[in-house]
Amino acid sequence: MPEKAGSGTPHKPGERCTDQVNYAGDPRPNAEINSIGEETGTCPAVQH
């Protein structure tokens, strides 16, 4: 089933979102992206 645009990626336990998804061009720091994944269980969609 294809992901909806902007839905993010399910966070894999023990893996950082920044290791699962290429956040090149995203202005947010890695720590912020990774903490969103830890707290919500979903890695945020890349922002440009």
Jmol script that loads the backbone (N, CA, C; Angstrom):
load data "model"
ATOM      1  N   MET A   1       0.845  -1.191   0.000  1.00  0.00           N
ATOM      2  CA  MET A   1       0.000   0.000   0.000  1.00  0.00           C
ATOM      3  C   MET A   1       0.884   1.246   0.000  1.00  0.00           C
ATOM      4  N   PRO A   2       0.716   2.129  -0.959  1.00  0.00           N
ATOM      5  CA  PRO A   2       1.599   3.294  -1.003  1.00  0.00           C
ATOM      6  C   PRO A   2       1.339   4.264   0.142  1.00  0.00           C
ATOM      7  N   GLU A   3       2.408   4.915   0.586  1.00  0.00           N
ATOM      8  CA  GLU A   3       2.266   5.896   1.663  1.00  0.00           C
ATOM      9  C   GLU A   3       1.659   7.181   1.121  1.00  0.00           C
ATOM     10  N   LYS A   4       0.844   7.812   1.936  1.00  0.00           N
ATOM     11  CA  LYS A   4       0.325   9.124   1.565  1.00  0.00           C
ATOM     12  C   LYS A   4       1.439  10.151   1.706  1.00  0.00           C
ATOM     13  N   ALA A   5       1.466  11.125   0.835  1.00  0.00           N
ATOM     14  CA  ALA A   5       2.483  12.174   0.911  1.00  0.00           C
ATOM     15  C   ALA A   5       2.383  12.890   2.247  1.00  0.00           C
ATOM     16  N   GLY A   6       3.525  13.081   2.875  1.00  0.00           N
ATOM     17  CA  GLY A   6       3.546  13.811   4.138  1.00  0.00           C
ATOM     18  C   GLY A   6       3.153  12.982   5.346  1.00  0.00           C
ATOM     19  N   SER A   7       2.933  11.685   5.158  1.00  0.00           N
ATOM     20  CA  SER A   7       2.511  10.860   6.289  1.00  0.00           C
ATOM     21  C   SER A   7       3.678  10.456   7.173  1.00  0.00           C
ATOM     22  N   GLY A   8       4.902  10.641   6.685  1.00  0.00           N
ATOM     23  CA  GLY A   8       6.068  10.229   7.455  1.00  0.00           C
ATOM     24  C   GLY A   8       6.329   8.746   7.283  1.00  0.00           C
ATOM     25  N   THR A   9       7.322   8.259   7.994  1.00  0.00           N
ATOM     26  CA  THR A   9       7.770   6.878   7.902  1.00  0.00           C
ATOM     27  C   THR A   9       7.685   6.249   9.283  1.00  0.00           C
ATOM     28  N   PRO A  10       7.152   5.039   9.421  1.00  0.00           N
ATOM     29  CA  PRO A  10       7.135   4.411  10.749  1.00  0.00           C
ATOM     30  C   PRO A  10       8.540   4.331  11.325  1.00  0.00           C
ATOM     31  N   HIS A  11       8.688   4.677  12.587  1.00  0.00           N
ATOM     32  CA  HIS A  11       9.986   4.663  13.259  1.00  0.00           C
ATOM     33  C   HIS A  11      10.326   3.246  13.667  1.00  0.00           C
ATOM     34  N   LYS A  12      11.490   2.764  13.239  1.00  0.00           N
ATOM     35  CA  LYS A  12      11.947   1.428  13.644  1.00  0.00           C
ATOM     36  C   LYS A  12      12.611   1.539  15.007  1.00  0.00           C
ATOM     37  N   PRO A  13      12.194   0.764  15.994  1.00  0.00           N
ATOM     38  CA  PRO A  13      12.820   0.834  17.321  1.00  0.00           C
ATOM     39  C   PRO A  13      14.325   0.614  17.235  1.00  0.00           C
ATOM     40  N   GLY A  14      15.070   1.440  17.951  1.00  0.00           N
ATOM     41  CA  GLY A  14      16.519   1.299  17.978  1.00  0.00           C
ATOM     42  C   GLY A  14      17.234   1.933  16.799  1.00  0.00           C
ATOM     43  N   GLU A  15      16.488   2.497  15.854  1.00  0.00           N
ATOM     44  CA  GLU A  15      17.108   3.162  14.716  1.00  0.00           C
ATOM     45  C   GLU A  15      16.715   4.624  14.718  1.00  0.00           C
ATOM     46  N   ARG A  16      17.663   5.480  14.378  1.00  0.00           N
ATOM     47  CA  ARG A  16      17.353   6.903  14.275  1.00  0.00           C
ATOM     48  C   ARG A  16      16.625   7.179  12.967  1.00  0.00           C
ATOM     49  N   CYS A  17      15.699   8.116  13.018  1.00  0.00           N
ATOM     50  CA  CYS A  17      14.995   8.514  11.794  1.00  0.00           C
ATOM     51  C   CYS A  17      15.984   8.986  10.736  1.00  0.00           C
ATOM     52  N   THR A  18      17.026   9.698  11.185  1.00  0.00           N
ATOM     53  CA  THR A  18      17.997  10.215  10.224  1.00  0.00           C
ATOM     54  C   THR A  18      18.825   9.102   9.581  1.00  0.00           C
ATOM     55  N   ASP A  19      18.801   7.891  10.167  1.00  0.00           N
ATOM     56  CA  ASP A  19      19.448   6.739   9.535  1.00  0.00           C
ATOM     57  C   ASP A  19      18.487   6.007   8.599  1.00  0.00           C
ATOM     58  N   GLN A  20      17.186   6.201   8.789  1.00  0.00           N
ATOM     59  CA  GLN A  20      16.183   5.513   7.972  1.00  0.00           C
ATOM     60  C   GLN A  20      15.784   6.329   6.745  1.00  0.00           C
ATOM     61  N   VAL A  21      15.796   7.655   6.890  1.00  0.00           N
ATOM     62  CA  VAL A  21      15.289   8.545   5.850  1.00  0.00           C
ATOM     63  C   VAL A  21      16.364   9.563   5.529  1.00  0.00           C
ATOM     64  N   ASN A  22      16.501   9.942   4.263  1.00  0.00           N
ATOM     65  CA  ASN A  22      17.462  10.967   3.875  1.00  0.00           C
ATOM     66  C   ASN A  22      16.832  12.339   4.089  1.00  0.00           C
ATOM     67  N   TYR A  23      17.301  13.047   5.110  1.00  0.00           N
ATOM     68  CA  TYR A  23      16.765  14.366   5.436  1.00  0.00           C
ATOM     69  C   TYR A  23      17.604  15.498   4.845  1.00  0.00           C
ATOM     70  N   ALA A  24      18.360  15.203   3.785  1.00  0.00           N
ATOM     71  CA  ALA A  24      19.148  16.255   3.131  1.00  0.00           C
ATOM     72  C   ALA A  24      18.218  17.372   2.685  1.00  0.00           C
ATOM     73  N   GLY A  25      18.579  18.603   3.005  1.00  0.00           N
ATOM     74  CA  GLY A  25      17.755  19.746   2.628  1.00  0.00           C
ATOM     75  C   GLY A  25      16.727  20.113   3.681  1.00  0.00           C
ATOM     76  N   ASP A  26      16.558  19.273   4.723  1.00  0.00           N
ATOM     77  CA  ASP A  26      15.624  19.600   5.809  1.00  0.00           C
ATOM     78  C   ASP A  26      16.336  20.554   6.764  1.00  0.00           C
ATOM     79  N   PRO A  27      15.717  21.712   7.071  1.00  0.00           N
ATOM     80  CA  PRO A  27      16.391  22.705   7.914  1.00  0.00           C
ATOM     81  C   PRO A  27      16.473  22.326   9.392  1.00  0.00           C
ATOM     82  N   ARG A  28      15.718  21.334   9.824  1.00  0.00           N
ATOM     83  CA  ARG A  28      15.711  20.981  11.249  1.00  0.00           C
ATOM     84  C   ARG A  28      16.961  20.204  11.621  1.00  0.00           C
ATOM     85  N   PRO A  29      17.450  20.374  12.868  1.00  0.00           N
ATOM     86  CA  PRO A  29      18.607  19.578  13.299  1.00  0.00           C
ATOM     87  C   PRO A  29      18.231  18.101  13.455  1.00  0.00           C
ATOM     88  N   ASN A  30      19.222  17.218  13.283  1.00  0.00           N
ATOM     89  CA  ASN A  30      18.981  15.773  13.409  1.00  0.00           C
ATOM     90  C   ASN A  30      18.346  15.418  14.738  1.00  0.00           C
ATOM     91  N   ALA A  31      18.798  16.053  15.826  1.00  0.00           N
ATOM     92  CA  ALA A  31      18.269  15.719  17.149  1.00  0.00           C
ATOM     93  C   ALA A  31      16.765  15.969  17.212  1.00  0.00           C
ATOM     94  N   GLU A  32      16.314  17.042  16.587  1.00  0.00           N
ATOM     95  CA  GLU A  32      14.875  17.354  16.593  1.00  0.00           C
ATOM     96  C   GLU A  32      14.097  16.306  15.790  1.00  0.00           C
ATOM     97  N   ILE A  33      14.601  15.971  14.624  1.00  0.00           N
ATOM     98  CA  ILE A  33      13.952  14.959  13.780  1.00  0.00           C
ATOM     99  C   ILE A  33      13.879  13.627  14.524  1.00  0.00           C
ATOM    100  N   ASN A  34      14.992  13.228  15.149  1.00  0.00           N
ATOM    101  CA  ASN A  34      15.026  11.940  15.848  1.00  0.00           C
ATOM    102  C   ASN A  34      14.115  11.934  17.064  1.00  0.00           C
ATOM    103  N   SER A  35      14.025  13.059  17.782  1.00  0.00           N
ATOM    104  CA  SER A  35      13.158  13.075  18.967  1.00  0.00           C
ATOM    105  C   SER A  35      11.684  13.012  18.558  1.00  0.00           C
ATOM    106  N   ILE A  36      11.328  13.587  17.425  1.00  0.00           N
ATOM    107  CA  ILE A  36       9.953  13.456  16.920  1.00  0.00           C
ATOM    108  C   ILE A  36       9.642  11.975  16.671  1.00  0.00           C
ATOM    109  N   GLY A  37      10.586  11.276  16.054  1.00  0.00           N
ATOM    110  CA  GLY A  37      10.397   9.845  15.794  1.00  0.00           C
ATOM    111  C   GLY A  37      10.244   9.041  17.070  1.00  0.00           C
ATOM    112  N   GLU A  38      11.064   9.361  18.081  1.00  0.00           N
ATOM    113  CA  GLU A  38      10.985   8.651  19.360  1.00  0.00           C
ATOM    114  C   GLU A  38       9.644   8.897  20.046  1.00  0.00           C
ATOM    115  N   GLU A  39       9.194  10.147  20.035  1.00  0.00           N
ATOM    116  CA  GLU A  39       7.982  10.517  20.775  1.00  0.00           C
ATOM    117  C   GLU A  39       6.704  10.064  20.082  1.00  0.00           C
ATOM    118  N   THR A  40       6.670  10.136  18.753  1.00  0.00           N
ATOM    119  CA  THR A  40       5.435   9.856  18.030  1.00  0.00           C
ATOM    120  C   THR A  40       5.384   8.457  17.428  1.00  0.00           C
ATOM    121  N   GLY A  41       6.560   7.806  17.300  1.00  0.00           N
ATOM    122  CA  GLY A  41       6.603   6.514  16.635  1.00  0.00           C
ATOM    123  C   GLY A  41       6.607   6.623  15.125  1.00  0.00           C
ATOM    124  N   THR A  42       6.647   7.842  14.616  1.00  0.00           N
ATOM    125  CA  THR A  42       6.682   8.073  13.170  1.00  0.00           C
ATOM    126  C   THR A  42       7.767   9.097  12.863  1.00  0.00           C
ATOM    127  N   CYS A  43       8.621   8.777  11.914  1.00  0.00           N
ATOM    128  CA  CYS A  43       9.619   9.759  11.481  1.00  0.00           C
ATOM    129  C   CYS A  43       8.913  10.822  10.652  1.00  0.00           C
ATOM    130  N   PRO A  44       9.183  12.099  10.945  1.00  0.00           N
ATOM    131  CA  PRO A  44       8.475  13.152  10.219  1.00  0.00           C
ATOM    132  C   PRO A  44       8.841  13.180   8.734  1.00  0.00           C
ATOM    133  N   ALA A  45       7.931  13.667   7.930  1.00  0.00           N
ATOM    134  CA  ALA A  45       8.206  13.834   6.511  1.00  0.00           C
ATOM    135  C   ALA A  45       9.281  14.897   6.340  1.00  0.00           C
ATOM    136  N   VAL A  46      10.091  14.769   5.299  1.00  0.00           N
ATOM    137  CA  VAL A  46      11.154  15.733   5.044  1.00  0.00           C
ATOM    138  C   VAL A  46      10.544  17.089   4.694  1.00  0.00           C
ATOM    139  N   GLN A  47      11.081  18.122   5.312  1.00  0.00           N
ATOM    140  CA  GLN A  47      10.656  19.495   5.014  1.00  0.00           C
ATOM    141  C   GLN A  47      11.747  20.165   4.195  1.00  0.00           C
ATOM    142  N   HIS A  48      11.333  20.986   3.228  1.00  0.00           N
ATOM    143  CA  HIS A  48      12.308  21.719   2.405  1.00  0.00           C
ATOM    144  C   HIS A  48      12.069  23.198   2.527  1.00  0.00           C
TER     145      HIS A  48
END
end "model"
wireframe off; spacefill off
backbone 0.3
color backbone group
